[in-house]
């Protein structure tokens, strides 16, 4: 298909205006007024094609054409350009008495006898001086002739390097500069080639990669057509690849026509990546003035940008480097690194050379790479830092520190590869200190892979070795002990041993990060094992005092969770916010998933289900991005719990079904929580025995694991309440006593409230009412909103049994209000139903007894719940938009919802309970 196109004509696309200027110049010259036109442009811009087009037009007009060209070699030969105009034969005759310039003038005059004469001279940047002087003489003496002198010159980016053409500045003469083609011109060329309208992405890619150069576009279209590439969006990718290759090839071909020192400078530029004349000169062995001259040439040829000092195309740089002998390239890179280092350049610049060397023969090279890695990691460029450290590991496999740091960095994205490398390093070195440092990093990549037991065994063995060899190295020992606690305390198979070891350790200071991590885990172990809340708060706060200094350390989530268990929820959330913000900058995906899951637990237990759902969902998304997601249970555990509390029971069951049993059952914290969620789902389905079975299993699991915290997984409380609902209060007595003992040991307000709730649930009559009243008052001072709702509902039931219907309705209303506020949809519906049974209706408001919706507010709320905009509501109700806005503000306040998304179900949960609007 492309063979049917006249490629010369195709190159004139986008040059219509320039061709018109040439034709106009010829027409005016034919009237007896000599003219000169200088046409400038980069290689391939269409200069020769325009000369060809004008020649065709001139022949048709009966003009005589004298056409020639210049060359680099001819620039040193007198009259070479003029000779090319007259057939190439030597013109100079040493015996002639008339000067050659006059004889040539006579020949031009004689040619005009039959019509206009067109002189075309190409590549005049290489024109010899004698021919240039003659052209000036011709224009001065033959100004009355029907003569057009058309000169084509490769454009130079530097004005002081342009070949001066005499006479161009004279009156009536013109200069045409050929710029790049526009996209629509490239699209027209593509349409010729494919005889179809090309798609815009294809045209944009082609014109961009060819820099609007007509010659390159023609070559690119020819190659793409040969390959069968279609001019559509899918072909744009191949067009970009092939165009970049052609562009680089054209520029390198240009270099081949330059002196040898030009190529040396270009090779130095490609190695260094910058055009520092002094550095380039020292590397290439070319004098600095010549380097400056070459850089000017490269700018002229668009190999480097006009105002930048580096090669502007990766393909050019790659092709230059690939053309250098490997030994030469390695030698230049080593020399470049040394020159940069001696010049005090940043470590990153020097390391760009060092990472490409086959070895690191000098010690300073490893120091520079390590410094560059630290800078890159500090800036969040973990991949770059890993590249520097990886080079160090390859060059010196015995460098333990480099191995440990490298594994830590690649462990963010490839924990399996990091684990294998660290395991090999531990087995391959006899240096116990080195093995200890590698084992610490091994512990950090083990959890995503479910390899904690193996890592615990390795760490225990190394601790034993440290006792016998380097017992006085406190810092190293603390690192190993911290790593051991971090991965061992939450696994069922190692929890008891690790807990005993942790409690036997001396309390560490809170100076180093490892010491604060150890404190964080120790505070969690203490909290789980039955210590008092006040005792656990001290190490938790000490650990969190330095959370900002440990990027993405999920261990601090344990300390924050201890704060929430001790009713310091606001402080816990603020601490988690700092940990997550720091982890977002520098932490790994697994660590971020863990800390987000922990914050989700804290928020859900405080009654902020919206925030908890956001965190849990993001944690699951992070986990699912990696191959280790199936072995990590916490994100899905908390997501299922939050969904269950929201009333999304089917979705919660689906999430639980995605979790694998071996991984779940090994988790000391997640398995009890999953059993609690399963119990709630079973109870919601009416399967009371199934619910009790899950709760009993949870209690047995906690007892076996030594967990005695009354707030974490309070199975005893749920079981006591469920047995009380079933009328089996005597069976619940033992559970209540168990919970009371745990609550007394922990000592927080929430724990006391839980114990009171369990006792009140199994106590009948006025004593039960009194107990539940105290429960509601106690829990109201805490963030335990889920159990506060249950306390209000149980209190309403107790009053209803005593025929105090008015008192019961007040507590049911508060239960509905709290449920709506927290997002406990199932509890809200249940409390609403009990309110109706008590003969009441649902008033809204902060105190639960006033601020009802008006008729107008009810109508606005119902329309807003359907998704109608404020303007649509205003049009439907024939009220002002501002009135709609005022109503919505009042509605959101009275129903205590944050926006339209919760408005529909809030109206359903509250409105069906009775009258929202007052009678009349």
N, C-alpha and C positions, 0 to 999 in steps of 0.2 A: 504493500500500500504506500509506504513512504517513498518508493522509487518513482512514483508519479508526481512527486513534488520537485519543483526547481529550487534546490536548496539556496542558491544565490538570492532568489527572490524572497524566499522565506526569511532570510536574514534582514530584509528591508522592512519587515513588520515593525512598527514603532518608529521608523525612520522617515516617514512620509514628509514631515516638515523639513527635515534636513535635505532630502532629495529635491524638494520644491525650491529651497534656497539655491542649490546648485544649478538647477534648470533656469531659474530666474537670472542667476549670474551669467549663464551662457547666453540667454536671450539679450541681455543688456550689452554684453561684450560684442554680440553680432551687429549691434547698431553702431559700432566704431568707437568703443570706449573700453580699453584694456582693463581687466579686473583680475585681482588675485584673491583666492579664498584658501585659508589654512584650516584644515579639518583635523581635530585632535581627539584622541580617545585611547583607552587601554587596549591591550591585545584582545582580539576577538570581538571588538565592539561594533564592527561592521564598516570600517573605513574602506577596505578593498571592495566590499560589496557595493558601496555607494559609488566608488570609482567605476565599477563595471556597469552599474545602472546608468550613470551619466554618459559613459562611452556609447552605450546602445542608443541613447537618445540623441547624442551628438552625431552619430553616423546617419541616423534617419534625417537629421537636419542638414546634412551635407557638410559637416565640419571635418577638418583634418585633425587627427589625433596624434600627438607626440607623447608617448607614454614610456616611463622608465621607473626605476626604483633604486634605492640606496642600500648599502650593506655596511656592516662594521668594518670589513676589510677595505672597502672602497672609500671609507672616510679618510684614509691616509693617502689616497691616490688622486692627484690633481685632475680635475675635469671628469671624474668617474661618473658622477650623476648626469652631467650634460651629455656624455657619450651614450648613456643608456637611453636618452631621449631620441637619439638619432641612429639607432640600430646597434649600438655597442661598439662600433669601429672607432679606433683612435682618431681624435679630431685635430690634435696638435701637429703642426707642420713647421719644423724649425727654419725652413727656407722661405716661408710666407712672410711678406712684408706687412700685410694687414693683420692687426691683432685678431686673435681667435674670437674674442667677444663680439667684434664687429662682423666677422664672417658669419657667426651663428645668428646674429641679428638679421643679416641679409637673408639667410635661409628661412627664418620665421616670416619675414616680410614677404618673401616669394611665395610661401605657402598660403598666405592670406589672400593671394590673388584669386583663388578659386572659392573662397568662403572663409568662415570663422576658423580659427585654430584653437585647439584645446591642448594645453600642456598639463599632463598628469604625472606627478612625481610622488612616489610612495616611500614611506619610511624615512622621511627627511631628517629624523633625529640623527641619522648617520651621514648626512650630506657633506661633501667636501667643501672647503672654504672657497675654492675657485668657482665652483658651480653656484654657490650661494651669491657671490659677488656678481656673477653674470646675470642671475635672476633679477637682482636689484637694478642692474644696468638695463636689462630688457624692459622692465616696467617703467623706467624713467624715459628711455628713448622711444619706446613703442607704445606710449600712452594712447595714441590715436588709432591703434590697430584693433581689428575685431578679434581680440585675444583674451582667453580665459586661462589663467595659471592656477591650477588646483594642486595644492600640496597636502599630503597626508602625513601625520606625525603621531607617533605613540606618545600619549600624554604623560608628562612627568609631574609627580606630586610636589616637587620642590622647584619653585620658580627660578632659582639661580642655576638649575641644571637643564633648563629647557634650551633647545637649539634655537638661537635667534634667527629668524627668517626676515631678511631685509625686505622692506616695502610693504609688509603686512599692515603696518600702522598707517600707511598712506590713506588719503581720502578715497572713500568708496570701496576699500578692501575690507574683508570680513574674516572673523574666526568662528568656526563651528566646533563646539565641544560636545562630544557624544557621551551622554550619560547612560545609566542602566535602563533597561526596559521596564515598563510598568507591568503589573500583574495582568491587566487586560491584554497587553501585547503578547505576553507569554501564553495566555489562554488562546489567542488567535493562532499562534504558531502550533500549539498542541492540536487545535481543531483541524488544521491542515494535515498534520501527521496522521491522525486517527480518523479523520472524516466524521467526527462526532464531537459533541459539546463536552469538554472535560469538566470534571467536578472541581469546585473551588478549592478544597483542601489539596488536591493534586497539583493544581496550578500554583498555589501558594508555596508548596514545598519545592517545586521545581525552580521557580523564579528566585526563591530565597537562597537555595543552596548554590545556584549558579550566579548569584549577585546580579541578576538581570543581564548577563552577558549573552548576546545573541549566538555567538559561536558555540559556547558551552551548552546552551539550551538545545541547539541543533544536534550536537553530538549526544547529549543526554536523551533526547527524544528518539534518535536513531537506535541507541542501545536498548532503551526500554521497549521500543517497537519490536526489535529483534527477539527480545526475551518474552514477548507476548504479554507485557504488563498493560493492564487497562488503565485509562486516565480517570480513575475514580479514587475515593478516599482510601481504599485498600492498597492502591498502587502508590500512594503518597509515601509510605514508609520505604519502599524499594527505591523510589525516586530520590529520597533524601540520602540513602546510603550510596547509591551509584553516583549521584551528583557530587557528593563530597569527595569521592574517589577521583572523579574527573577533574574537579577543581584543583585538588592537591597535585595531580599529575601535571596539569598545565603549568602550575606555578613552578614545579620542580624542573620542568622542561625549560622554563625561562631561566632558571638558575644555571642550567647546563651551558647556556650561551654566555655566561658571565665568567670573569677571570677566576682562577682557582681560589684566591684568597676570599672571594665572595662566598663560595661554598663552605670554607672553613668557618667563617663567621656565622653562617646559617646553622651549621652543625653545633657550634658553641651556644647559639641561641636556643636550639632545640634541647640541648642538655640542661642549660641553666633555667630555661623558661622565662628569662627576662633579658632586657637589652641594656644592661649596665655596661657601658663602653669599656670601662677599665677591666671588669671581670671577664668580659667576652674577649678582650685583647689578650689577657694573661692566659686564658684557657686555649685560645686558638693560635696564639703566636703571631697575631696580626697587630700592627701598630694601631694605637688608639685613633689617630686621624683617619686611617683607612676604615676602621670599624665604624666611625661616624658616617663616612661616605657610603659604606655598604648598607647601613641602617636606612639612609636616605633612599637608596636603590630599592630596598625591600618595601619601603612605604610606597614608592612609585608603583611597584608591581603589586601592591595590595596584599603582600605576604604578611606584613604587620600593619596594624591600624595607624592612622595618621598621628593620633594623640596618645597611643599606648606603646608600651615598650615590651611586647611579648608577641610570639607567634599567635595569630588570631584564629588558627584552625587546627584542631587536634589531628585531623588526617594529615596535614602538612607535617606537623611535628613527628607523627608516627612514621611517616614515609622517610623523612630525613634520618631518623634514628635507625630505622630498619636497614638503611643503605650503608650504615657504618659497620666496619668489622667489629665483631664482638669484643675482641681484646682491646681495640682502640676505644670503644665505647666505655668499657669498664675502667680503663685507665683515665679517661676524661672525667668520668663521674667521680672517681676517687679524688682526682685533682680538684674538681669543682667543689666537693665537700670540704676539702682542706682550705681552699681559697675563701669559701664562705665562712668557715670557722675562724680562720685567721682575721677575717674582716669584721668579726663580731656580729655576724648576722643572726637572726632569730633561729632557735633550735629547729623550728618547723621547716625552714628553708634548707638547712643543712640535712635534716632527716629525709627530705624528699629525694636527696641523692643517695643517702646511706641505705635506704630500704631496697634500692635497686642493685646494690653491690653483691657479688657472690659470697663475700666474707667481710668480716669487720676486723681487719688486721691490727688496728691500733686501739688501745683502751679508751681514748677520748671519744671514739665513735659510739661506744655503748653508753657512755655518760650522756652524750647529746641525745641519743634516741630515748633514753629514760626520761630526760627532762621534757622532750617534746611530747612523750606519752602523758606525762603529768599535766601539761598544759592542755592537751586535747581532751583529756578526761574532765578536767575542771570546766572546760567550755561545753561539755556535753557531747563531744564528738567521740563516742565510744569506739566506733568502727575504726577511726583514724588511729586512736590510741592503741587498739588491738593490733593494727598493722605494724606499728613501730615495735611493740613488744614481741610480736611474732617473728620479726626479723632477728631480734636478739636471741630468741629461743633457737632458731635455726642455726645461727652463727655459733652459739655456745649452749648446747643442750645441758651443760652442767650448771648454768646460771639459775639457781633455785628461785630467787626473787623474781626474775623475769618470767619463769614458768608460772609461778603463783599468780602474779598480776595478770598475765596473759589469759590464764584459765578463768580468772574472775571476770574479765571483760567478755570473753566469748561465751561464758556461761549464761549471760543475759539472753542470748538468742539460740545457743546450742549447748544446753546443759549436758547432753549425752556425750558430745565430743570433748567438752571440758572435763567431765568426770573420767573418761577413759585416759586422757592425757595425764591428769593428776594421779590416777591410780598407777599408771606406768612410771611416773616420776617417783612416787613413794617407794615402789618396789625396786627402782633402779639406783637408789642412792643409799649409802650407808651413814650419811650425816644425819643424826637424829634431829638436829635443829632444822635442817632443810626439810626433812620429812614432816616435821611438825608444822612448818609454814605451809607446805603443800596440803596437809591434812585439814588445816583450817579452811582453805579454799574448797577442798573436797566437800566439807560439811555444808557449804553454802549452795552447792549445785546438787546435792543429794536429794533434798525434799521434792523438787519437781519430778524426779525420776522414781520416787518411792524407795530409795536406797538408804534410808536412815539407819536401819539395823546394821547394815554392812559398815556404814560410816562410823557408827557408834563403836563398833568393834575395833576399827582402825584407830580411832581417837583414844579409846581406853588403853590399847597397847602402847601408843606413843606416850601417853601420860605415865605409864609404868616405866618406860625407857627414860623419860625426863627425870623421874624420881631418882634413878640410879646414876645418871650421867650429868645432868645440868639442873640439879634441883634448885640452884640459886637464881635461875633466870625467871624472875617473877612475871615479867611482861609476857614472855613466850608461854609460860604455863597458864596465865590468865586467858590468853587467846585460845588455847586449846580447850580449857575448861568451859569458856563461854560458848565455843562452837559445839561442844558436847551437849551442853544444856539446851542450846537452841534447837537441835534436831532430835534430841532424845526424850524430852519431857512430855511431848504430846503424842507419843506412839505407845500403844498398849503394851507392846512386847518389852519396852525399855523404860516405861514411865516410873515404875516403883524404884528401880535401881537408881535412875537418874535423880528422882526426887530425894531419895535418901542421901545421895552424894551431894546434892545441892544444899540441903539443910545442914550437912556436916561441914561444908566449906566455911571459912571465915568470910565475914561480910566484906566485899571489896570496896575500895574507894570508888568515887565517881569521876575519875579524871579521864582515862582513856575510853574510846568508844567501846572496846571490848568489855571493859568493866561496867559501863552503863548497860550494855546488852545483857550481861550476866545479872545485873541487878534487876532488870526488867523481867527476865525469865524467873528469877528467884522470887520476885514479888508475886508472880502468877502462881508458881508452885505453892507458895505459902497460902495464897488465897484459896486455892483448890483443896489444900490439905486440912483446912479447918482452923487456921489462925484467925485472930481478930482482924476486923477491917482496919482499925487504927494502926496495928502493927504492919500491915501490908502497904498502907498508904505511904509510909516513909520511903522505903526503897523504890516504890513506883515513881514517886515524884523526883527522887534523885536521878533515876534513869532518864526520865523525860526532860530533865534540865538540859541535856545535851542532844536532844533528838534532832535539832537542826543541823548538827555537825555530821550526822551519819546518813548519807544519801540513801533513801529507799530501804532503810533497815526495818524489816517487818517485825523484829523483836520488840520494838517500842510499842507496837500495837497491843502486846500483852500487858504492858504497864498501864496503857490507857484503859484497857478493859477492866483492870483491877480498880481503877478510879470509878468507873461506871458502876461496878458491883457495890462499891462503897457509897453510892448515891452522889458522887461528885461528877455528875453527867456532863455538865457544861464544861468543866475543866478537861474532862476526857475528850470531848468533841473538839475543843480548841487544840489539844495536843495532837489529835489525829489529823486535824487540818494542816498542821505544820509538817507532820511526817509525810502526808500525801503530797503536799506542795513540793517538798524537797525531793520526794521520790519521783515525781513527774519529770523533774529535770535530769536526774541521774540514776534513778532506780531501774531495776530489771522488770520485765513483764510479770514474772511470778511474784516478786516482792510487792508490786503494785496491786496485783489481784488479792494478795493476802491482806494488805492494809485496808483496801477498800472493803473487803469482806468484814474486817473487824469493825470498821466504822459503821457498816450496815447493821451489825448486831447491836452496837451501842444505840443507834438511832431507833431501831425497831423496838428495843426494850424500853426506850423512853417515849414511845408513842408517835414517832415521826416516820410513818410508813412511807410517805412520798419520798423523803430523802433516802430512807433505807432501800427502797426499790431501785432508785437510780444507781446507788453504789453497788448493790448486788448484781444488777444487770450488767453494769460495766465490768465488774470483776469476772463474771462468766464470759463476757465477750473477750476480755484479755486472755483468759485461760484457753478459750476455744481457738485462739490464733496460733497455738503452738501444739506440738505433738504430745506434750506431757499433760494435756488438759484432763485426760481421763483418770489420771492418778491423783488429781487434786480435788478434794471433796468440799472444802469450805465454801467456795463461791456458790455452788449449787445448794449446799445445806442451808445457807442463810436465805438464798432466793426462795427456796421452797417454804421456809418458815414465814417470810414476809408475805408471800402470795396467800398462804393459808390464813394469816391474820387479816388480810384484806378481804377474804371471802372468795378468792379465786381458787376454789378447792380442786377443780379438775386440772387446772394448770399446775398447781402445787404437786399434785400426784404425778403428773407427767415429768416434772423436774426430778422428783425423787426416783422415778423409774429409770432415769438416765445414769444413776450412780451405780458403780460396780461394787459388789459385796466385799471382796478382799480388801480393797483400798479403804472402804468405809469402815469396816469392822476394826481395822488397825488404828483408826484415828480416835484418840482419847477424847477429843472435844466434839467432833462432828457426829459420831455415832449416837451419843446420848441426845443430842439436839434433833437428829433425824427421828429417833424413837418418840420424842415429844411431839414432833409434827405429825407423825403417823398416828399417834394416839388422838390428836385433835381431829384429823381427817376421819378416823373411824367413828369418833363420837358424833361428828357432824352427820355421818351417814346412819346414825342410830345403832351402830355396832358397839355397844357398851363393853361387852366382854373383850372384844378386840382392842378397844382403847385401854382397858385395864391391863391387858396382857402386855402391850407396848410399854406402859408406864412401869409395870413390875420389872420388865426386862431392863429398862433404863436404870431403875434403882439398883438392881443386881450388878449391872455393869459399873456404875459409879462406886459401889461398895468394893467391888473387886479391884478397882483402879485406885482406891484410896481418896476419892474426891468427896469432900464433906461440906462444900459451900452450899448454903441453902438457896441462893439466888440463881446460880448457874443450874440450868435444867431442873427446876423445882418439881420433879415428878411426884413427890410425896404430897404436895399441895393440890395438884390436879387430880391425883388419885383420891384424896380425901374428899374433895368437892364432888367428884363423880359418884363416889360411894354414898355420900350424903344425899345426892339427887335420887339415887336408887333406893333410899331408905335403909341403907346398910351402915348406919352410923357406928355401930359397935366394931365392925371390921376396920373402920377408919381410925379408931382411937390410937392404935399402935403407930400408924403413919404420922398422926398429928404429934404425938409425943416425940417421935424421931425428928420431925421438923423443928419442934420447939427447942430441942437440944442444939441442933445445928444453928438455928437463928440466934440463940443466946450466945453461942461462941463467936459468931461473926459480928453481931452487935450493931448492925446498921438499922436505920429506920425502915428500910424496905424489908429487911429480914424480920423485924418485929411485926410489921404489917402482914407479912406472909403467914407467920405463926398465928397471929390473931385471926386471919381469914380462915385458916384451916380449922381452928378451934370453934370459931363462930359458925362455920358451915355444919358442924356436927352437933351444935348445942341448940336445943329447942327452947321455945318460950321466950320470956322477957330476958333471960340471961343471954340467949342467942342474939336477940336484938341489941342488947347492950354491947355485946362482944363485937358485933358487926359494925355498930356505930363507931366504936373506937377504931376498928379496922379502917373504915373509910376516912376518918380523920387522920390517921397515921399515914396511910398511903397517899393522901392528898398532898402531903408535904414532900413527896418524893416524885420521881419521874416514872414510877411503875404504873403506867396508865392502863395496861391490859388488865392487871389484877385489881386496879381501882374500879374499873367498869364492872368487873365480876363482883366486887364487894358491894357496889351500889345495887346491882341486880339482886344479889342474895338478900340484902337488907330489905329491898322492896318486897321480895317473896315472904320474908319472915313477918313483916308488918301486915302483909295481905292475909297471912294465916291467922294473925291476931285481929283481923277485921278492921285494921286501921288503913282503910282504902286511900284516904287522902294522903297520909304519910307515905304509903307505898308508891302512889303516883309521883310524888316529888322525887323519890330516888330513881324510879324508872326513867323519868324525864332527864335526870342528870346522867344516867347511864347512856341514854340515846345521845345526849349532847356530847359527852366525852367520846363516844364511839365515832360520831360524825367528825369531830375535830381531829381525831387520830387516824381515821380511815379504817376502823374496825367495822366493816360493812355487815358482816354476819351478826356480830354482837348488837349493832344498831337495830337491825330488823327484829332480832329476838326481844330486845328491850322494848321496842315499839309495840310488839304484839302483847307483851305483858302489861304495858300501859293501857292498851285498849281493853284487855281483860279486867283491869282494875277500874274501868269506867272513866278513863281520862282521855284527854287529847293533848297534842304536843304544842306547847308554847315554845318559842325560840328565845334566845338571848343568853347573855353571859351568866345571868343568875338562874336561868331556867324557868322563870315565872313571868316574864314580861317581854315586851318588844315583839308582838306578833306581826305577821305580814298583813299589810292592808290589801284590799281588793285589787288596787292598781299594781301593787308590788307583786301580787300573786300572778296576775296576767303577764307582767313583764318577765317574771321568773320562768313561767311555763314556756314562753316563746324563746327566751334565751337558752333554755335547756335543749331546745330542738336544733340549735345552731344558728338561729337567725341573728343577723347583725343588728347593731343599734339603730341604723337607719331603717332597716326592714321592720323592726319592732315599732319604731315611731310611725311609720307609714300605716302599719296594720291597725294600731290603736289610736291613730290620729292625734298623736301628742308630739311634742318637740323632742329632738334628739337629746337635748340637755336634760329633759325630764327623765328620759330612759336612763341616762348616766347616773342621775341622782338616785333613782329607784334601785339600780343594780348595786350601787355602793351600799345602800341600806340593806339590801337582800343579803349580800355577801357577809355583812357584819352580823345580821340576825341569825343566819344559818351557819355562820362561822366556817365558811368555805373560802378557798383561795381564789376561785375563778369559775368559769363556765364548765370546765371539764368535770367538776364534782357536783354541779348544780342539779343535774338530772336525778342521780341516785339519791342525793340528799333530800330532794323534794319527795321522792318515792318513799324513802325511809321514814321521813317525818310526817308528810302530809296524810298518808293513809292511816296514821294513828288516831286521827280525829280532825277537828276543825283547825285549819291554820288561820283562816280569817275569822274575826269575831262575828257573832250572829248579828244579822241586820246590817 
